[in-house]
Amino acid sequence: MEWFTIDWWTALLGIIVIDLMLAGDNAIVIGLAARNVPKVQQKKVIFWGTVGAVVIRILATLAVVWLLKIPGLLLAGGLMLVWIAYKLLTDEKNHEVEAKNTMWGAIQTIIIADGIMGLDNVIAVAGAAHGDFVLVAIGLIISVPIVVWGSTLFLKLIDRFPVVLFIGSGILAYTAAKMITHEKFLSGIFDNPWIMYTFEAIIIIGVIAAGRIVQLRRRRLVTQQGH
């Protein structure tokens, strides 16, 4: 991908939005893991835990970017990302993180928890980068400070304006659809732009509609139980 073209800026924006949508919970994990450490050490725990998590995140994303070049894995990653986009709208957030009392124990917890929780983020960013390693690095460098220092504010924004969550889910679904349509052995099907655009629209609308239906059903159930 050529640098500083419309496609390049669009992909970079997509990576930043994906990081904000999927990494907010990871920032909460960092806070929870550090809560039992003496206050004097908490800043060090958060800093070094974040550094360790970011290094692993970058290495894992670069590895996935390379792996997605293997025939069939772009399709598999796309399908997995469709599920992630749906789960973003329907998942009930549950943060159960063991808080260690020692500084290094807390740092270890942060790195392990972020590595496990960050799989969805890695797949999404790798897909949005379209195989561009430099774009991955730039996107993560921009996103990480936003996630670490701005995630709490962003999560409050989502609570206040639920439409933000749907926009994020739509971007994930679009990235997933692009991954599937760019799978080499499916190129014969998606060479026709009308088929490709129709497929992408179906994926985006389908994910958002399914997520909304689940939300409304859950809300109705809560209302009935309240009465």
Secondary structure, DSSP 8 states (H G I E B T S, - for coil): --TTSHHHHHHHHHHHHHHHHHHHHHHHHHHHHTTTS-HHHHHHHHHHHHHHHHHHHHHHHHHHHHHTTSTTHHHHHHHHHHHHHHHHHH----------SSHHHHHHHHHHHHHHHTHHHHHHHHHHHTT-HHHHHHHHHHHHHHHHHHHHHHHHHHHH-THHHHHHHHHHHHHHHHHHHT-GGGHHHHTSHHHHHHHHHHHHHHHHHHHHHHHHHHHHHHHHHH-
